[in-house]
Amino acid sequence: MFRPIELSIGLRYTRAKRRNHFISFISLSSMLGVALGVMALIVVLSVMNGFENELRNRILGMTAHASVVEPGRALRNWESLEETLKKQPHVLGVAPFVRTQAMLTNGGGVQGALIRGILPEKEPEVSVVADKMVQGKLTDLKAGEYNITLGYALANSLRVSVGDKVTIVAPQPNSTPAGIVPRLKRFNVVGIFNIGMNEYDSSLAIIHIEDAKKLFKIKNGVSGIRLKLDDMFNAPTISRDIVKQLPGYYGVIDWTQHHTNFFKALKTEQVVMAVILSLIIAVAAFNIVSTLIMVVTDKQADVAILRTLGMTPRSIMWVFIVQGMIIGLVGTILGMIGGVLLALNIKTIVPWIEDKLQTQFMDPGVYVISGVPSDLQWNEVINIGIVAFILCLLATLYPAWRAGRTQPAEALRYE
């Protein structure tokens, strides 16, 4: 089978047992360095993707993908608008809501809270709060009974549980002959939820939408309609297309507007971490430079003989480029295999390590996410492999160029 002479000699040099064992050690360490860098980069980015997805799912479990509102006032005729929205493409669920801020009091405890009025039978279409109830049920919120469901941390701050009462102090006061007095209403605590996000667990209280409208003097309308879409990543485009088709003037707020800085920070952190870990690959690639320079020095007489037999400097360059490429390619492939296997099994490996060390890396009492999630993105794996191989290829150019400039007479003078 025909093989180019450069490839044949390069493969022979790679397989040959070296007189200088230090060169073999450097070659092996370069290969393992590339593999370790590629593996670390794949695993870390997969874990960061897993944390990002976990946080996004928890946030979007309580934040609608999009909300349709009427700028400057309550959303009127929301029942007919709700039916229209249900028929729109990409819409999986709709639910009206009333949202305002108020004070919650119990005994001597006072806490600011975000009050959300909902329809309990429709809320599961757009949020996961019904599945996150640790006490009571969401359906216990009934119109006219003035019941309330609190976040876990908020309930602890107020020192209440199911069966207790809290007082809501509305921001709109009452005007009486005696002057302006605050508007108060006592509510029965019928449920407590635990989303796992302190933003909601410490500040959100949920009541029936009819009770919210009465308490906060909202007539003939709601604050808006929340939407759940089939593609949350394309929510800005989909929600704006939906609003354009609605009769009348409506505004839309999607989830990216509420948490844009948070997710931008996560992306920035991911990019920075990728750059830092890429330095491991870069160091291993520079080891290839030192390996090939020593090989060129060791094989100087062989190179001179090849030159006298008619090989061109370019062909000599390709001999050593092939050798460096093999080191980089094998290291990259090993790293990709190891990284993929580790990323796919990290949910099993981490608990095993915790069990052996008798410790817990992420205490549920401290961290929002107690496990180590992983989300392997194959496009990232491919990109990491390509970048690692290109770095290794670039590392071969200077030593190969040095080999191509070898002068046969000078190299063979003392042989």
N, C-alpha and C positions, 0 to 999 in steps of 0.2 A: 504494500500500500504506500502510495507516494505521500511524503511529508516534506514541507520546505526545510531546508538545511538549518535555518535559524531556529525553527521550532524543535527540530530533532536534537540539536546541540543543547538548547536551553533546557529541554526535558532531561537530557543526560546529566547536565550539571546539577539539576535539582535532585535527581535520584542518587547521584554518586556519593559514596562515603568520603568525607573530607579528611584530609590530613590534619587540618586544624579543627579540633573539636569545638573550640570556642565559636567559630563561625556557625557550626551546626546549632549550637545553643542559642546564638543570637537569632538565627533564622526561625527556630522553634518559638522563641519568646516573642518575636515579631508577629508570627502567625497567631499565637495565643492572645497577644495584646489586641489584635484586630478583632478576634472572635469575642473577647471579653467586652470590648467597647461596643460592638454591634449588639451583643446580647443585652448589655446594660441599658442601651438606648431604647431598644424595643420594649423591654420590661417596664422601664420607668414611664415611657410615653403611654403604654397600655394602661398602667395603673392610674396615671393622671387623667386619661380619657375615662376610666371607670369612675373616678371621683367626680369628674365633671358631669357625667351622665346621671350619677346618683343624686348630686345636688340639684341638677336641672329637673329631674323627675320629682324630687321633693318640693321644690319651689313651684313647679307647674301643677303639682297636685292640689295646690290652694290658689294659685294665680291662673286665671283664665288665659287661654291662648290669645284671645282678643275680647274686647268689650266695646259694644256699640253704645254711644251716648248721644245726647242732644246738647250741644254746647250752650252753656249759660243757664240751663234750666233743667227741670226734671224731664225724663223721657215719657212723653204722653202716648196714649194709644199703644202701649207696649204689647198688649195681647195680640192685636192684629200684626204688629211688626214681628212678634215672636213666630207666628205661623209662617210669615214670609221668609224669615231667616232659616227656618227648618227645611225649606225647599231649596235652599241654595246649595250648589255643589261644594264639596269638601267640608261641610258642616256636619259634625257628628252629634252635637248636643247644644242646647240653649237653656239658659236659666236667668230670670230677672234677679236683680239685687238692689238693695238700698245700702249705702255706705256712708258713714259719718263717724266723727270722733266724739268721745264723751268720757266722763269720769265714772269709775266704778268704786263704790265704797262698801265697806263691811266693818262694823265696829270702828276701830281707829285707823284701819287701813284704807288708803286711797291710791288708786292706780289709773293712769290714763289708758285708754283702750280704743281700738278700732272696732266699731260696732257694724256688723254686717247683717242685714235683714235678708232672709232667703225664703224660698218655698221648699220645704223639706223633701217633697216628692220629686222635685226637679233638680235639686242640688247634686245628686250623684251623677248626673249627666255631664257635669263640668268640673267636679272636684272629687277628692278622695276622702273628704272629712268624715263621711259616713263609715268608711272602713277603718278609720283611725280612732274611733271612740273607745276609750278605756273604761268609761262608766256611762251608763245610760245609753239612749239611742237618739239619733237625729230626729226621728219621727215623733219624739216626745214634744217637739216644738209645735204648738198648736195655736192658731189664731185666737186672740182674746184671753188666753190663759197667762200671758206674760211670763213665759219660761225662757231660760237662757242656757246656752252651752258655752263653756269657757275652755281656753287653752290650759294645758297642764301646768305650766309655769305661772300663768296668771292666777289660776285657782290657788296655787301654793302661796303666792304673794298675798292674796286676800284671805288666806286661811279658811277656805270654804271647800265643801265637797257636795256631792249630790244630796239634796234635801235641805240645804241651807238657802239663805236669801242674800241677794246683793241689791244695792240701790244704784240705778243709773242716773247720773246728773246730766241732763241734756244741755247742750250749748245755747239753745234758744230759751230765754227766760220768759216767765209769765208777767204780764202787766196787770196789776191789781190796784184798787184804790189806795192800798197801803204802800204802793211803790212796786219796784221791780223785784221779783222773787225768783229763785232758781226753780226749774222744772225737775221734779224728782219722780221716780217710779221704781217700786220694788219688784224684783224679778225672782222667780224660783229657779235655783240651779238644778237642772234635770240631766245634765251630761257634761263630761270632760273628755277632751280629745288630746292626743299627743301625736303631732305631725313629725316630730324629730327635727324641726327647724325652730330655733329660739325666736326668730323674727315673728312667727305666728303663735307659737305656744305661749309666749309671754305678753302678747298684746292684742290677740284677737278674741272677740266674743260674738257669738252668733245667736240671733233671735229670729222669730217669725217675721216675715216681711210686712204683714198687716200691723203687727205690734210696733214695728219700726216706723211705719208711716204715721201712725197715731202719735207716737212719742215725739217724733222729730218734725211734726207738722208738715208732712209731705202729702199734698193732695193731688189726686188724678195723675199719678205717675210714679216712676221708680228712678233710681240713679242711673240705671243702664241695664243692658242685657249681656251676659257673659256667653262666650262661644267656645266650644271645643272643636278643633279642626283635625283633619286626618293627617296633616303634615305641619307639625309645630315649627319646624325649621324654616318653612316658607310662609309663616304666619303674617309677616308684614305685607307681602304681595297679595296673598289670598284675601285678607281682611279688607284691604283697600279696594280690591276688585268687587267684593260683596257690597260695600257701602255705596260704590258708584251706581250699582243697579237698584238701590232702594229709592222709593219715591220720597222726596223731601230732603232736608239738609241734616245730615248726621255726621258725627265724628267717630273715629275708631282709635282705640289704644291697644296695642299688642304687647305681649309679654316682654319683648326685647326692649321696649321703652322703660319698663319698670326696673329691669335688672341689667341694663346694657353695660354699666361700668363694672359690675361684678364679673360677668362672663368675659369682658375684655381683659380684665385683670388675670383671669384664669388662662386665657389664650397667651397673654404676654409671658406669664410664668412658664407655660409649657414651651414656648419658643426659647426662652432663656435657658431652661433646663436642657433642651435639645442641643443648644450651642455648647454648653458646658460639658455635657457628656460626649459630644463630638470630639472634644480635645483628647479624650482617651484614644479614639481612633487615629487622630492626628499624631499622637506620640508614637503609637505602634507603627504608623506609616513612616515616621522619621527613623524608626529602628530598621526599617527595610533599607533606607539609604545607607546606614552604617554597615548593614549586612552585605549589600552589594558592593560597596567600596572595598571591603575586606576580600570579597570573592574576586573582584577585579584584580586586586593586588596579588592574591594567591594564584590566579590563573593567567598572570601576565605573560608567562612564557607560552602558554597554550594559545593565547590571543595572537601573539606575535607569529607563531607558526601558521595559524589560520590566515593571517594577513599575507604571509609569504606564499600561501597556496592560492591566493586570489580573492579572498573574501573582502568585500568593501567595508569601510567604516560603518555604513548604515546597517549592513548585515550583522556586524559585531554588536552594534547597539541593540538590535532586535533579539540577539541571543540572551542578553542580560535583562532586557525588558520582559521577555517570556519568563525568566526565572523569578523576577519580582512579581509579575502578574500571578504566577501560580501561588506564591506565598499569600498574596492579598486575596485571591479568589477562594483558596481553601479556608483561610481565616474568616472571610465574610460569610461563606456558606455555613461553616460550623457555628458562627455567631447567630446567624438567622435561624438555624434549626434549634439551637439552645434557647434563644430568646422567645421563639414561638411556643416551644414546649413549656417553658417556665411561665409565660404570660397566660397560656390556656389553663394551667394547673395551679396558679398562684393561690386560688381560694382553698385549695387542699394543702398546699405546701406550707403556707403561713400558719394555719392552725396546728399542723404537725410540729413545726419549729416551736410554737408557743407551748405545746404540750411537753416537748423535750426540755425546754428551758424553764418550765414552770412559771411562765410570765404571760402577760397580755400586752401586746404592743399598743393597742388602741382601746383604752378603758371606756366602756359605754357611759360611765358616769362623767367622763371628761369630754369625749369626742362625740360629735353628732353622728358620725358613721363609725361603727365599731369594727367592721370588717375591712378587708383590703380588696376592693373591687377591681376588676380588670376588663378592659374593652379593647381587644386586639383589632387594629385597623390594618387590613392587608396592604392598602396603598402606602401606609407609613412603613411597613416592613420592606416593601419593594424599594421605596425611596431611600431608606437607610442603607440597604444593600448596595444600591447604585452609587450613593455618595461615598460609602466606604471603599468600594472598588476603584472609583475615580481617584480618591486620595492616594490609595496604594499605587495606582498606575502613575500618578504624577511623581511619586517618590522614587520611581525607577529611572526617571529621565536623566538626572544628573550623573549617577554612577554609570549608566549605559553610555552616555555621551563621553565620559572619561575613558571608558574602555575603547570606544571607537577611535579615540585620538592616540591610542598606543602606537608608538613607533617601533617596528620590528627590530631594527638595528640596536636601538637603545635597550629594548627588553631582553635581547639575546646576547648582549655583550659579555655578560659574566656567567652565562649558562654553560 
